[in-house]
């Protein structure tokens, strides 16, 4: 193997490992960095998974962020025992990261607040089909709480990334940044 092929192979391995680690982080933060909401049948909870969804869009860009967000979030549903939600979560969280990553090209801290609206709207539509209007409306306000929590956490992460010199879309860190 020549030197160019080896460095290409190393870059692919690094990329695969980064994607796998972010997928696992999203699943773990969704499952374990969570607080149950004292409402309903006990299924609603706040979690830090959405912050990791937005961080993955920042780090990997729209498409890579969508992939790891969809897989990690759906995996969390499967492991949490919410199997029925896994397909909806796959689509909703992937779309959130995709939209966030696309908006990050033009906006600084607003993308989590805009892309995050996909989550309560998506789960509302899913629950309307599955359970009907009453249950969907109840879920809408618990998802709105998660939306606010995740969006604020995502925006704070973006600010921290910028302060640390972490450049969007995996370009590495910038040393001695000038503003």
C-alpha positions as CSV (number, residue, x, y, z in Angstrom):
1,X,0.0,0.0,0.0
2,X,1.5,3.3,-1.0
3,X,1.5,6.4,1.3
4,X,-1.5,8.1,-0.4
5,X,-3.7,5.0,0.0
6,X,-2.6,4.6,3.6
7,X,-3.5,8.2,4.5
8,X,-6.9,7.8,2.7
9,X,-7.5,4.6,4.6
10,X,-6.6,6.3,7.9
11,X,-9.0,9.2,7.2
12,X,-11.8,6.7,6.5
13,X,-11.1,4.8,9.7
14,X,-11.0,8.1,11.7
15,X,-14.3,9.2,10.1
16,X,-16.0,5.8,10.8
17,X,-14.8,5.9,14.4
18,X,-16.0,9.5,14.9
19,X,-19.4,8.6,13.5
20,X,-19.6,5.5,15.7
21,X,-18.6,7.4,18.9
22,X,-21.1,10.2,18.2
23,X,-23.9,7.6,17.6
24,X,-23.1,6.0,20.9
25,X,-22.9,9.4,22.7
26,X,-26.4,10.4,21.4
27,X,-27.8,7.0,22.5
28,X,-26.2,7.2,25.9
29,X,-27.1,10.8,26.6
30,X,-30.7,10.1,25.6
31,X,-30.9,7.1,27.9
32,X,-28.9,8.1,30.9
33,X,-28.7,11.9,31.0
34,X,-32.4,12.1,31.5
35,X,-35.0,13.2,34.0
36,X,-38.5,11.8,34.0
37,X,-41.3,14.4,33.7
38,X,-43.8,13.9,36.5
39,X,-46.8,13.6,34.1
40,X,-48.7,11.0,32.2
41,X,-47.9,7.3,32.2
42,X,-44.2,7.9,33.0
43,X,-43.0,7.8,29.4
44,X,-42.1,11.5,29.1
45,X,-38.6,12.6,30.1
46,X,-36.1,15.4,29.5
47,X,-32.8,14.2,28.1
48,X,-29.5,15.6,26.8
49,X,-29.7,13.6,23.6
50,X,-31.0,16.6,21.6
51,X,-27.9,18.6,22.6
52,X,-25.8,15.8,21.1
53,X,-28.0,15.8,18.0
54,X,-27.1,19.4,17.4
55,X,-23.5,18.9,18.3
56,X,-23.2,16.1,15.8
57,X,-24.6,18.5,13.1
58,X,-22.0,21.0,14.1
59,X,-19.1,18.5,14.1
60,X,-20.0,16.3,11.1
61,X,-22.1,18.7,9.0
62,X,-25.7,18.1,7.8
63,X,-25.5,14.6,6.4
64,X,-23.1,13.0,8.9
65,X,-25.0,14.6,11.7
66,X,-28.3,13.3,10.3
67,X,-26.9,9.8,10.1
68,X,-25.6,9.5,13.6
69,X,-28.5,11.4,15.1
70,X,-31.1,9.1,13.5
71,X,-29.2,6.0,14.4
72,X,-28.2,7.0,18.0
73,X,-31.7,8.3,18.9
74,X,-33.5,5.3,17.4
75,X,-31.1,3.0,19.2
76,X,-32.0,4.8,22.5
77,X,-35.7,4.2,21.8
78,X,-35.0,0.5,21.2
79,X,-32.9,0.1,24.4
80,X,-35.5,2.1,26.4
81,X,-38.2,-0.3,25.3
82,X,-40.1,2.3,23.2
83,X,-39.8,0.2,20.1
84,X,-42.9,1.7,18.5
85,X,-41.3,5.1,18.5
86,X,-38.0,4.0,16.9
87,X,-39.0,4.5,13.3
88,X,-40.5,8.0,14.0
89,X,-37.4,8.9,16.1
90,X,-35.1,7.8,13.3
91,X,-36.8,10.2,10.9
92,X,-37.4,13.1,13.3
93,X,-33.9,13.2,14.9
94,X,-32.2,12.7,11.5
95,X,-34.2,15.6,10.0
96,X,-33.5,17.8,13.0
97,X,-29.7,17.3,12.6
98,X,-29.9,17.7,8.8
99,X,-31.8,21.0,9.0
100,X,-29.6,22.3,11.8
101,X,-26.5,21.5,9.8
102,X,-27.8,23.2,6.7
103,X,-28.7,26.3,8.7
104,X,-25.4,26.4,10.4
105,X,-23.8,27.4,7.2
106,X,-25.5,30.8,7.5
107,X,-26.5,31.2,11.1
108,X,-24.6,31.0,14.3
109,X,-26.7,30.0,17.3
110,X,-30.3,29.9,16.1
111,X,-30.4,26.6,14.2
112,X,-31.3,24.5,17.3
113,X,-34.3,26.6,17.9
114,X,-35.5,26.4,14.3
115,X,-34.6,22.8,13.6
116,X,-35.8,21.7,17.0
117,X,-39.4,22.6,16.0
118,X,-39.3,19.4,13.9
119,X,-39.4,17.3,17.1
120,X,-42.7,18.4,18.7
121,X,-44.4,18.6,15.3
122,X,-43.1,15.2,14.2
123,X,-44.1,13.4,17.4
124,X,-47.4,15.2,17.4
125,X,-48.2,13.9,13.8
126,X,-46.9,10.4,14.7
127,X,-49.0,10.3,17.9
128,X,-52.1,11.6,16.1
129,X,-51.9,8.6,13.8
130,X,-51.1,6.2,16.5
131,X,-53.2,7.3,19.5
132,X,-55.5,10.1,18.4
133,X,-55.9,13.8,19.2
134,X,-56.1,13.8,23.0
135,X,-52.9,11.8,23.5
136,X,-51.1,13.7,20.8
137,X,-52.0,17.1,22.4
138,X,-50.7,15.9,25.7
139,X,-47.5,14.7,24.1
140,X,-47.1,18.1,22.3
141,X,-46.6,20.0,25.5
142,X,-44.1,17.5,27.0
143,X,-42.2,17.5,23.7
144,X,-42.3,21.3,23.8
145,X,-40.5,21.2,27.2
146,X,-37.9,18.8,25.7
147,X,-37.6,21.1,22.6
148,X,-36.8,24.1,24.9
149,X,-34.3,22.2,26.9
150,X,-32.5,20.7,23.9
151,X,-32.5,23.9,21.9
152,X,-31.0,25.9,24.8
153,X,-28.4,23.2,25.4
154,X,-27.5,23.1,21.7
155,X,-27.1,26.8,21.5
156,X,-24.8,26.8,24.6
157,X,-22.8,24.0,23.1
158,X,-22.3,26.0,19.9
159,X,-21.1,29.0,21.9
160,X,-18.7,26.8,23.8
161,X,-17.4,25.2,20.6
162,X,-16.8,28.7,19.1
163,X,-15.0,29.8,22.3
164,X,-12.8,26.7,22.2
165,X,-12.0,27.4,18.5
166,X,-13.8,24.3,17.2
167,X,-14.7,24.9,13.6
168,X,-17.9,23.7,12.1
169,X,-18.1,20.5,10.1
170,X,-15.0,18.7,11.4
171,X,-12.4,21.0,10.2
172,X,-10.5,20.8,13.5
173,X,-9.6,23.6,15.9
174,X,-8.3,27.0,15.0
175,X,-5.5,28.2,17.2
176,X,-5.2,31.9,18.1
177,X,-8.4,32.9,16.4
178,X,-8.8,36.5,15.6
179,X,-12.3,38.1,15.7
